[in-house]
Amino acid sequence: MPASSSDPVPGGAHVVPDGVYRWLERQSLELIDSKLSPWVRRCRRGVQVTSHVGVVMAPGGLQIEILPKVGKALDAGAGEARALLLRMLRCLQQFSHLRFGDAQLATDSMPLLEVFVGEFLRTVVTVTRSGLRGQYQTKEDDLPALRGRLLVAQHLRRNLVRADRFHTAHDEFSMDRPENRLIHSALRKVLGATRVTDHQRLARELLTVFAEVPVSRDPDQDMQRVQLDRNMRTYREALDWTRLILQGLSPTSSIGAQQAPSLLFPMERLFEAYVARHFQKQLPAHLALDTQVRRHHLVNHGGAKWFQLRPDMVVSRQKTDVLVLDTKWKLLDAGLANGTHKYGLQQDDFYQLHAYGRSYLGGQGVVALVYPRTDKLDQPLPVFDFPGSEGLQLWVLPFCLKRAEVLLPEGWEWPEDGVAG
C-alpha cells in the first residue's frame, strides 16, 4: 500500500513510499501489456506480488524482499523463510554447485540481495586467487618493426610510401575475453547496488584486478561465447552468478526486462526442484526418479502427436514407470472435506493427473499431488479413486519443509514388480 493511503493496513500487507508504489503499479500494467509472466499485479487495495520470490531493487535504492510464504508451513519468521529460499535455490540445476555460508544462512538481518552479492564476490575472489585466464588474440596493426606475419596486400595499400611501417598480423596474450568482461560488468553492477561497507570495499578491490579488462558491451553475445574448458573450471560459479546479476532476472522464467535490478524466481519451480531433490533420497535403490519428463502426448491426430504431457516427476523401475507426481505451491486445509471447498484442491489438477496416469502408467498405479505441509495438512489425505479407472489412485501428499521429505501414507509399499501404493 502507498504511504499516503488512509486505509487501514490489512494483515500481511506492507507500506511503501508513494513513488515506489506508483512504480510497482506501472510495472504491473507494463507486464500485462507485454503478455509476460507477471511478478506483480494490482489488487483492490494495492499491488500484490504473485508467485515469485527473490529481491527487487526499486527506484531510489529501496530493496523489496519477496520471501516464500512459509509462516503456516514452518511456524517461523523472515529469517527461516530466507534460509529456505537459499536452500531451494541450490536445488535448481543451474545452482546445484553453489554454496551459501553458514554464517549468512543464520543472519536474519542481512538483506537477501546482500546475501547474493556476498556469494558472487566470494566466487570472484576464487577466480582472482587462481589467476585470471587470458587467451591469444590475433591483431592487425601498422608497426615500426616486423612482428608476426606480413599482410602483403594490406601493407602495399596502406604503407606504399611508408617504408618505416609494416602491416602485420600477430598474436597477443590478452585478458580481454568474454568471461572476464562479463565478470567486470557484474562487479560494477553490484558495486552500485550493495549497501554493505565490506561488500563495497571488496568489490572495489576486485575491480582493480580487472582494471585492464574492458566491460562487456554486449553481455548476451558474450554469454554465448563463454568457454568453460578444463582451464576455466574456477570460473564456473562466478559466471553463474554473473549471468544472474547481468540478466537481472531468473534463468528459470521469462519475466521480462525490468527497469530496476531484480533477482526473481518462480516459487512453483523452486518448490518442484526442492521436492525432487529430497524425494529422490527417499526412494529405494531399485527405483529411479526423472524430472520434467516428456515421453507421452494426450492425443494423436493425422499422424502427429498433440498436447505433450509433462509431469514434474516420474518414478520408474527398470525403465517401467510406476509412480507419477506433480508439485503445487499452495496451502490446503484438510478440514475443508466437503463437496464445496474440496480441501482447496483444483479440478484441473485432477484432470491432469488422470491423463498422466492413463498415459504413463497405463491406467494402473498411483499418481500423487505434493503440497507444502502445514498444521492444516499434516498427513496425506484419504486416497482418491477414479471411476472407470479402478486400477488408478490419486494421493495428496504433504511435503515437510523442515525435514525435507514427502510424508507417505501409513502402510505405503514401494513397488518391487508392480506399482506404488
Contacts in CASP RR format, 6 or more apart in sequence:
PFRMAT RR
TARGET T0000
AUTHOR 0000-0000-0000
METHOD contacts of the structure
MODEL  1
MPASSSDPVPGGAHVVPDGVYRWLERQSLELIDSKLSPWVRRCRRGVQVT
SHVGVVMAPGGLQIEILPKVGKALDAGAGEARALLLRMLRCLQQFSHLRF
GDAQLATDSMPLLEVFVGEFLRTVVTVTRSGLRGQYQTKEDDLPALRGRL
LVAQHLRRNLVRADRFHTAHDEFSMDRPENRLIHSALRKVLGATRVTDHQ
RLARELLTVFAEVPVSRDPDQDMQRVQLDRNMRTYREALDWTRLILQGLS
PTSSIGAQQAPSLLFPMERLFEAYVARHFQKQLPAHLALDTQVRRHHLVN
HGGAKWFQLRPDMVVSRQKTDVLVLDTKWKLLDAGLANGTHKYGLQQDDF
YQLHAYGRSYLGGQGVVALVYPRTDKLDQPLPVFDFPGSEGLQLWVLPFC
LKRAEVLLPEGWEWPEDGVAG
1 7 0 8 1.000
1 9 0 8 1.000
1 13 0 8 1.000
1 14 0 8 1.000
1 15 0 8 1.000
1 16 0 8 1.000
1 21 0 8 1.000
1 45 0 8 1.000
1 46 0 8 1.000
2 15 0 8 1.000
2 16 0 8 1.000
2 17 0 8 1.000
2 18 0 8 1.000
2 19 0 8 1.000
2 21 0 8 1.000
2 22 0 8 1.000
2 46 0 8 1.000
3 15 0 8 1.000
3 16 0 8 1.000
3 17 0 8 1.000
3 18 0 8 1.000
3 21 0 8 1.000
4 18 0 8 1.000
5 15 0 8 1.000
7 45 0 8 1.000
9 15 0 8 1.000
10 45 0 8 1.000
13 45 0 8 1.000
13 46 0 8 1.000
16 24 0 8 1.000
16 58 0 8 1.000
16 62 0 8 1.000
16 64 0 8 1.000
17 62 0 8 1.000
19 59 0 8 1.000
20 58 0 8 1.000
20 59 0 8 1.000
20 60 0 8 1.000
20 62 0 8 1.000
20 64 0 8 1.000
21 46 0 8 1.000
21 47 0 8 1.000
23 58 0 8 1.000
23 59 0 8 1.000
23 259 0 8 1.000
23 260 0 8 1.000
24 40 0 8 1.000
24 47 0 8 1.000
24 58 0 8 1.000
25 42 0 8 1.000
25 47 0 8 1.000
27 39 0 8 1.000
27 40 0 8 1.000
27 258 0 8 1.000
27 259 0 8 1.000
28 38 0 8 1.000
28 40 0 8 1.000
28 41 0 8 1.000
28 42 0 8 1.000
28 47 0 8 1.000
29 42 0 8 1.000
31 37 0 8 1.000
31 38 0 8 1.000
31 39 0 8 1.000
31 40 0 8 1.000
31 41 0 8 1.000
31 255 0 8 1.000
31 256 0 8 1.000
32 38 0 8 1.000
32 41 0 8 1.000
34 256 0 8 1.000
36 254 0 8 1.000
36 255 0 8 1.000
36 256 0 8 1.000
37 253 0 8 1.000
37 254 0 8 1.000
37 255 0 8 1.000
37 256 0 8 1.000
37 266 0 8 1.000
38 50 0 8 1.000
39 49 0 8 1.000
39 50 0 8 1.000
39 52 0 8 1.000
39 56 0 8 1.000
39 66 0 8 1.000
39 255 0 8 1.000
39 262 0 8 1.000
39 264 0 8 1.000
40 47 0 8 1.000
40 48 0 8 1.000
40 49 0 8 1.000
40 50 0 8 1.000
41 47 0 8 1.000
41 48 0 8 1.000
41 50 0 8 1.000
42 48 0 8 1.000
49 66 0 8 1.000
51 266 0 8 1.000
51 267 0 8 1.000
51 268 0 8 1.000
51 329 0 8 1.000
52 66 0 8 1.000
52 250 0 8 1.000
52 253 0 8 1.000
52 255 0 8 1.000
52 264 0 8 1.000
52 265 0 8 1.000
52 266 0 8 1.000
52 267 0 8 1.000
53 66 0 8 1.000
53 67 0 8 1.000
53 68 0 8 1.000
53 85 0 8 1.000
53 264 0 8 1.000
53 265 0 8 1.000
53 267 0 8 1.000
53 270 0 8 1.000
54 65 0 8 1.000
54 66 0 8 1.000
54 67 0 8 1.000
54 85 0 8 1.000
54 112 0 8 1.000
54 262 0 8 1.000
54 263 0 8 1.000
54 264 0 8 1.000
54 265 0 8 1.000
55 63 0 8 1.000
55 64 0 8 1.000
55 65 0 8 1.000
55 66 0 8 1.000
55 111 0 8 1.000
55 112 0 8 1.000
55 113 0 8 1.000
55 116 0 8 1.000
55 262 0 8 1.000
55 263 0 8 1.000
55 264 0 8 1.000
56 63 0 8 1.000
56 64 0 8 1.000
56 66 0 8 1.000
56 258 0 8 1.000
56 260 0 8 1.000
56 261 0 8 1.000
56 262 0 8 1.000
56 264 0 8 1.000
57 63 0 8 1.000
57 64 0 8 1.000
57 113 0 8 1.000
57 193 0 8 1.000
57 260 0 8 1.000
57 261 0 8 1.000
57 262 0 8 1.000
58 64 0 8 1.000
58 260 0 8 1.000
59 259 0 8 1.000
59 260 0 8 1.000
63 111 0 8 1.000
63 112 0 8 1.000
63 113 0 8 1.000
65 78 0 8 1.000
65 82 0 8 1.000
65 111 0 8 1.000
65 112 0 8 1.000
65 113 0 8 1.000
66 264 0 8 1.000
67 78 0 8 1.000
67 81 0 8 1.000
67 82 0 8 1.000
67 85 0 8 1.000
67 112 0 8 1.000
68 81 0 8 1.000
68 84 0 8 1.000
68 85 0 8 1.000
68 88 0 8 1.000
68 267 0 8 1.000
68 270 0 8 1.000
69 81 0 8 1.000
69 331 0 8 1.000
70 76 0 8 1.000
70 80 0 8 1.000
70 81 0 8 1.000
70 84 0 8 1.000
70 372 0 8 1.000
70 401 0 8 1.000
71 77 0 8 1.000
71 81 0 8 1.000
72 331 0 8 1.000
72 374 0 8 1.000
72 375 0 8 1.000
72 376 0 8 1.000
73 331 0 8 1.000
73 372 0 8 1.000
73 373 0 8 1.000
73 374 0 8 1.000
73 401 0 8 1.000
74 80 0 8 1.000
74 81 0 8 1.000
74 84 0 8 1.000
74 401 0 8 1.000
74 402 0 8 1.000
75 375 0 8 1.000
78 108 0 8 1.000
79 108 0 8 1.000
82 108 0 8 1.000
82 112 0 8 1.000
82 115 0 8 1.000
83 105 0 8 1.000
83 106 0 8 1.000
84 401 0 8 1.000
85 112 0 8 1.000
85 265 0 8 1.000
85 270 0 8 1.000
86 100 0 8 1.000
86 105 0 8 1.000
86 115 0 8 1.000
87 274 0 8 1.000
88 270 0 8 1.000
88 271 0 8 1.000
88 273 0 8 1.000
88 274 0 8 1.000
89 95 0 8 1.000
89 98 0 8 1.000
89 265 0 8 1.000
89 270 0 8 1.000
90 96 0 8 1.000
90 98 0 8 1.000
90 100 0 8 1.000
91 270 0 8 1.000
91 273 0 8 1.000
91 274 0 8 1.000
91 276 0 8 1.000
91 277 0 8 1.000
92 252 0 8 1.000
92 265 0 8 1.000
92 269 0 8 1.000
92 270 0 8 1.000
92 273 0 8 1.000
93 273 0 8 1.000
94 240 0 8 1.000
94 251 0 8 1.000
94 252 0 8 1.000
95 240 0 8 1.000
97 236 0 8 1.000
97 237 0 8 1.000
98 119 0 8 1.000
98 237 0 8 1.000
98 240 0 8 1.000
98 241 0 8 1.000
99 119 0 8 1.000
100 115 0 8 1.000
100 119 0 8 1.000
101 119 0 8 1.000
104 110 0 8 1.000
104 115 0 8 1.000
104 118 0 8 1.000
104 119 0 8 1.000
107 115 0 8 1.000
110 196 0 8 1.000
111 195 0 8 1.000
113 193 0 8 1.000
113 194 0 8 1.000
113 263 0 8 1.000
114 194 0 8 1.000
114 195 0 8 1.000
114 196 0 8 1.000
114 199 0 8 1.000
116 241 0 8 1.000
116 244 0 8 1.000
116 245 0 8 1.000
116 263 0 8 1.000
117 190 0 8 1.000
117 193 0 8 1.000
117 194 0 8 1.000
117 196 0 8 1.000
117 199 0 8 1.000
118 199 0 8 1.000
119 241 0 8 1.000
120 186 0 8 1.000
120 190 0 8 1.000
120 238 0 8 1.000
120 241 0 8 1.000
120 242 0 8 1.000
120 245 0 8 1.000
121 190 0 8 1.000
121 199 0 8 1.000
121 202 0 8 1.000
121 203 0 8 1.000
121 206 0 8 1.000
123 237 0 8 1.000
123 238 0 8 1.000
123 240 0 8 1.000
123 241 0 8 1.000
124 183 0 8 1.000
124 187 0 8 1.000
124 206 0 8 1.000
124 238 0 8 1.000
125 202 0 8 1.000
125 206 0 8 1.000
126 234 0 8 1.000
126 237 0 8 1.000
126 238 0 8 1.000
127 183 0 8 1.000
127 234 0 8 1.000
127 235 0 8 1.000
127 238 0 8 1.000
128 206 0 8 1.000
128 209 0 8 1.000
130 234 0 8 1.000
131 234 0 8 1.000
132 175 0 8 1.000
132 180 0 8 1.000
132 209 0 8 1.000
132 210 0 8 1.000
132 213 0 8 1.000
133 175 0 8 1.000
133 177 0 8 1.000
133 179 0 8 1.000
133 180 0 8 1.000
133 231 0 8 1.000
133 232 0 8 1.000
133 235 0 8 1.000
134 173 0 8 1.000
134 174 0 8 1.000
134 175 0 8 1.000
134 177 0 8 1.000
134 180 0 8 1.000
135 173 0 8 1.000
135 174 0 8 1.000
135 177 0 8 1.000
136 171 0 8 1.000
136 172 0 8 1.000
136 173 0 8 1.000
136 174 0 8 1.000
137 171 0 8 1.000
137 172 0 8 1.000
137 173 0 8 1.000
137 174 0 8 1.000
137 176 0 8 1.000
138 169 0 8 1.000
138 170 0 8 1.000
138 171 0 8 1.000
139 169 0 8 1.000
139 170 0 8 1.000
139 171 0 8 1.000
139 172 0 8 1.000
140 151 0 8 1.000
140 154 0 8 1.000
140 167 0 8 1.000
140 168 0 8 1.000
140 169 0 8 1.000
141 167 0 8 1.000
141 168 0 8 1.000
141 170 0 8 1.000
142 158 0 8 1.000
142 159 0 8 1.000
142 162 0 8 1.000
142 165 0 8 1.000
142 166 0 8 1.000
142 167 0 8 1.000
143 165 0 8 1.000
143 166 0 8 1.000
143 167 0 8 1.000
143 168 0 8 1.000
143 170 0 8 1.000
144 164 0 8 1.000
144 165 0 8 1.000
144 166 0 8 1.000
145 166 0 8 1.000
146 166 0 8 1.000
146 168 0 8 1.000
147 166 0 8 1.000
147 168 0 8 1.000
147 170 0 8 1.000
148 168 0 8 1.000
148 169 0 8 1.000
148 170 0 8 1.000
148 171 0 8 1.000
149 168 0 8 1.000
149 169 0 8 1.000
149 170 0 8 1.000
150 166 0 8 1.000
150 167 0 8 1.000
150 168 0 8 1.000
151 167 0 8 1.000
151 168 0 8 1.000
151 169 0 8 1.000
154 167 0 8 1.000
155 166 0 8 1.000
155 167 0 8 1.000
155 168 0 8 1.000
158 165 0 8 1.000
158 167 0 8 1.000
159 165 0 8 1.000
159 166 0 8 1.000
159 167 0 8 1.000
175 212 0 8 1.000
175 213 0 8 1.000
176 212 0 8 1.000
176 213 0 8 1.000
176 214 0 8 1.000
178 216 0 8 1.000
178 222 0 8 1.000
178 223 0 8 1.000
178 225 0 8 1.000
178 226 0 8 1.000
178 227 0 8 1.000
179 226 0 8 1.000
179 227 0 8 1.000
179 232 0 8 1.000
179 235 0 8 1.000
179 239 0 8 1.000
180 210 0 8 1.000
180 213 0 8 1.000
181 213 0 8 1.000
181 214 0 8 1.000
181 215 0 8 1.000
181 216 0 8 1.000
181 222 0 8 1.000
182 216 0 8 1.000
182 219 0 8 1.000
182 222 0 8 1.000
182 223 0 8 1.000
182 226 0 8 1.000
182 239 0 8 1.000
182 242 0 8 1.000
182 243 0 8 1.000
182 246 0 8 1.000
183 210 0 8 1.000
183 235 0 8 1.000
183 238 0 8 1.000
183 239 0 8 1.000
183 242 0 8 1.000
184 207 0 8 1.000
184 210 0 8 1.000
184 213 0 8 1.000
184 214 0 8 1.000
184 215 0 8 1.000
184 216 0 8 1.000
185 215 0 8 1.000
185 216 0 8 1.000
185 219 0 8 1.000
185 242 0 8 1.000
185 246 0 8 1.000
186 241 0 8 1.000
186 242 0 8 1.000
186 245 0 8 1.000
186 246 0 8 1.000
187 203 0 8 1.000
187 206 0 8 1.000
187 207 0 8 1.000
187 210 0 8 1.000
188 207 0 8 1.000
188 215 0 8 1.000
189 245 0 8 1.000
189 246 0 8 1.000
189 261 0 8 1.000
190 199 0 8 1.000
190 203 0 8 1.000
190 245 0 8 1.000
191 200 0 8 1.000
191 203 0 8 1.000
191 204 0 8 1.000
191 207 0 8 1.000
193 261 0 8 1.000
194 200 0 8 1.000
194 203 0 8 1.000
216 222 0 8 1.000
216 246 0 8 1.000
219 246 0 8 1.000
219 247 0 8 1.000
223 243 0 8 1.000
223 246 0 8 1.000
226 239 0 8 1.000
228 235 0 8 1.000
228 236 0 8 1.000
228 239 0 8 1.000
243 251 0 8 1.000
244 250 0 8 1.000
244 251 0 8 1.000
244 263 0 8 1.000
245 261 0 8 1.000
245 263 0 8 1.000
248 258 0 8 1.000
248 261 0 8 1.000
248 262 0 8 1.000
248 263 0 8 1.000
249 255 0 8 1.000
249 256 0 8 1.000
249 257 0 8 1.000
249 258 0 8 1.000
249 262 0 8 1.000
249 263 0 8 1.000
249 264 0 8 1.000
250 263 0 8 1.000
250 264 0 8 1.000
250 265 0 8 1.000
250 266 0 8 1.000
252 265 0 8 1.000
252 266 0 8 1.000
252 269 0 8 1.000
253 264 0 8 1.000
253 265 0 8 1.000
253 266 0 8 1.000
253 269 0 8 1.000
255 262 0 8 1.000
255 264 0 8 1.000
267 329 0 8 1.000
268 327 0 8 1.000
268 328 0 8 1.000
268 329 0 8 1.000
271 327 0 8 1.000
271 329 0 8 1.000
271 372 0 8 1.000
271 399 0 8 1.000
272 291 0 8 1.000
272 312 0 8 1.000
272 327 0 8 1.000
273 291 0 8 1.000
274 404 0 8 1.000
275 312 0 8 1.000
275 313 0 8 1.000
275 325 0 8 1.000
275 327 0 8 1.000
275 370 0 8 1.000
275 399 0 8 1.000
275 406 0 8 1.000
276 289 0 8 1.000
276 291 0 8 1.000
276 312 0 8 1.000
276 313 0 8 1.000
276 327 0 8 1.000
278 404 0 8 1.000
278 405 0 8 1.000
278 406 0 8 1.000
279 289 0 8 1.000
279 313 0 8 1.000
279 325 0 8 1.000
279 370 0 8 1.000
279 405 0 8 1.000
279 406 0 8 1.000
280 289 0 8 1.000
281 405 0 8 1.000
282 405 0 8 1.000
282 406 0 8 1.000
282 408 0 8 1.000
283 289 0 8 1.000
283 315 0 8 1.000
283 414 0 8 1.000
284 414 0 8 1.000
286 317 0 8 1.000
286 318 0 8 1.000
286 416 0 8 1.000
287 315 0 8 1.000
287 316 0 8 1.000
287 317 0 8 1.000
287 322 0 8 1.000
287 414 0 8 1.000
287 415 0 8 1.000
288 315 0 8 1.000
288 316 0 8 1.000
288 317 0 8 1.000
289 313 0 8 1.000
289 314 0 8 1.000
289 315 0 8 1.000
290 313 0 8 1.000
290 314 0 8 1.000
290 316 0 8 1.000
291 312 0 8 1.000
291 313 0 8 1.000
292 310 0 8 1.000
292 312 0 8 1.000
293 310 0 8 1.000
293 311 0 8 1.000
293 313 0 8 1.000
293 314 0 8 1.000
293 360 0 8 1.000
294 308 0 8 1.000
294 309 0 8 1.000
294 310 0 8 1.000
295 309 0 8 1.000
295 314 0 8 1.000
295 360 0 8 1.000
296 308 0 8 1.000
296 309 0 8 1.000
296 359 0 8 1.000
296 360 0 8 1.000
297 305 0 8 1.000
297 306 0 8 1.000
297 307 0 8 1.000
297 308 0 8 1.000
297 309 0 8 1.000
297 359 0 8 1.000
298 306 0 8 1.000
298 307 0 8 1.000
298 308 0 8 1.000
298 309 0 8 1.000
298 355 0 8 1.000
298 359 0 8 1.000
299 305 0 8 1.000
299 306 0 8 1.000
299 307 0 8 1.000
300 306 0 8 1.000
309 355 0 8 1.000
309 356 0 8 1.000
309 359 0 8 1.000
309 360 0 8 1.000
311 324 0 8 1.000
311 325 0 8 1.000
311 326 0 8 1.000
311 356 0 8 1.000
311 360 0 8 1.000
312 325 0 8 1.000
312 326 0 8 1.000
312 327 0 8 1.000
313 324 0 8 1.000
313 325 0 8 1.000
313 326 0 8 1.000
313 327 0 8 1.000
314 321 0 8 1.000
314 323 0 8 1.000
314 324 0 8 1.000
314 325 0 8 1.000
314 360 0 8 1.000
315 321 0 8 1.000
315 322 0 8 1.000
315 323 0 8 1.000
315 324 0 8 1.000
315 325 0 8 1.000
315 420 0 8 1.000
316 322 0 8 1.000
317 415 0 8 1.000
317 416 0 8 1.000
317 417 0 8 1.000
317 418 0 8 1.000
321 360 0 8 1.000
321 361 0 8 1.000
322 361 0 8 1.000
322 365 0 8 1.000
322 366 0 8 1.000
322 415 0 8 1.000
322 418 0 8 1.000
322 419 0 8 1.000
322 420 0 8 1.000
323 361 0 8 1.000
323 365 0 8 1.000
323 366 0 8 1.000
323 367 0 8 1.000
323 368 0 8 1.000
323 415 0 8 1.000
323 419 0 8 1.000
323 420 0 8 1.000
324 353 0 8 1.000
324 356 0 8 1.000
324 357 0 8 1.000
324 360 0 8 1.000
324 361 0 8 1.000
324 366 0 8 1.000
324 367 0 8 1.000
324 368 0 8 1.000
325 367 0 8 1.000
325 368 0 8 1.000
325 369 0 8 1.000
325 370 0 8 1.000
325 397 0 8 1.000
326 349 0 8 1.000
326 352 0 8 1.000
326 353 0 8 1.000
326 356 0 8 1.000
326 367 0 8 1.000
326 368 0 8 1.000
326 369 0 8 1.000
326 370 0 8 1.000
327 369 0 8 1.000
327 370 0 8 1.000
327 371 0 8 1.000
327 399 0 8 1.000
328 349 0 8 1.000
328 369 0 8 1.000
328 370 0 8 1.000
328 371 0 8 1.000
329 371 0 8 1.000
329 372 0 8 1.000
330 344 0 8 1.000
330 371 0 8 1.000
330 372 0 8 1.000
331 371 0 8 1.000
331 372 0 8 1.000
331 374 0 8 1.000
331 376 0 8 1.000
331 377 0 8 1.000
332 343 0 8 1.000
332 344 0 8 1.000
332 345 0 8 1.000
332 371 0 8 1.000
332 374 0 8 1.000
332 376 0 8 1.000
332 377 0 8 1.000
332 381 0 8 1.000
332 396 0 8 1.000
333 341 0 8 1.000
333 343 0 8 1.000
333 344 0 8 1.000
333 376 0 8 1.000
333 377 0 8 1.000
334 343 0 8 1.000
334 376 0 8 1.000
334 377 0 8 1.000
334 378 0 8 1.000
334 379 0 8 1.000
334 381 0 8 1.000
335 343 0 8 1.000
335 376 0 8 1.000
336 342 0 8 1.000
336 343 0 8 1.000
336 344 0 8 1.000
337 343 0 8 1.000
343 377 0 8 1.000
343 381 0 8 1.000
343 396 0 8 1.000
345 369 0 8 1.000
345 396 0 8 1.000
349 369 0 8 1.000
350 384 0 8 1.000
350 394 0 8 1.000
353 367 0 8 1.000
353 368 0 8 1.000
353 369 0 8 1.000
353 394 0 8 1.000
354 367 0 8 1.000
354 386 0 8 1.000
354 389 0 8 1.000
354 392 0 8 1.000
354 394 0 8 1.000
356 367 0 8 1.000
357 363 0 8 1.000
357 365 0 8 1.000
357 367 0 8 1.000
357 392 0 8 1.000
358 389 0 8 1.000
358 392 0 8 1.000
361 367 0 8 1.000
361 392 0 8 1.000
361 419 0 8 1.000
363 389 0 8 1.000
363 391 0 8 1.000
363 392 0 8 1.000
364 391 0 8 1.000
364 392 0 8 1.000
364 419 0 8 1.000
365 391 0 8 1.000
365 392 0 8 1.000
365 393 0 8 1.000
365 419 0 8 1.000
365 420 0 8 1.000
365 421 0 8 1.000
366 392 0 8 1.000
366 393 0 8 1.000
366 394 0 8 1.000
366 395 0 8 1.000
366 419 0 8 1.000
366 420 0 8 1.000
366 421 0 8 1.000
367 392 0 8 1.000
367 393 0 8 1.000
367 394 0 8 1.000
367 395 0 8 1.000
368 394 0 8 1.000
368 395 0 8 1.000
368 396 0 8 1.000
368 397 0 8 1.000
369 394 0 8 1.000
369 395 0 8 1.000
369 396 0 8 1.000
369 397 0 8 1.000
370 397 0 8 1.000
370 398 0 8 1.000
370 399 0 8 1.000
370 406 0 8 1.000
371 377 0 8 1.000
371 396 0 8 1.000
371 397 0 8 1.000
371 398 0 8 1.000
371 399 0 8 1.000
372 398 0 8 1.000
372 399 0 8 1.000
372 401 0 8 1.000
373 398 0 8 1.000
373 399 0 8 1.000
373 400 0 8 1.000
373 401 0 8 1.000
373 407 0 8 1.000
374 398 0 8 1.000
377 398 0 8 1.000
378 398 0 8 1.000
378 407 0 8 1.000
379 398 0 8 1.000
379 407 0 8 1.000
380 395 0 8 1.000
380 396 0 8 1.000
380 397 0 8 1.000
380 398 0 8 1.000
380 407 0 8 1.000
380 408 0 8 1.000
380 409 0 8 1.000
381 395 0 8 1.000
381 396 0 8 1.000
383 393 0 8 1.000
383 394 0 8 1.000
383 395 0 8 1.000
383 409 0 8 1.000
384 393 0 8 1.000
384 394 0 8 1.000
384 395 0 8 1.000
384 396 0 8 1.000
385 392 0 8 1.000
385 393 0 8 1.000
385 394 0 8 1.000
386 392 0 8 1.000
386 393 0 8 1.000
386 394 0 8 1.000
393 421 0 8 1.000
395 409 0 8 1.000
395 421 0 8 1.000
397 406 0 8 1.000
397 407 0 8 1.000
397 408 0 8 1.000
397 409 0 8 1.000
398 406 0 8 1.000
398 407 0 8 1.000
399 405 0 8 1.000
399 406 0 8 1.000
399 407 0 8 1.000
400 406 0 8 1.000
400 407 0 8 1.000
409 421 0 8 1.000
412 420 0 8 1.000
412 421 0 8 1.000
413 420 0 8 1.000
413 421 0 8 1.000
414 420 0 8 1.000
415 421 0 8 1.000
END
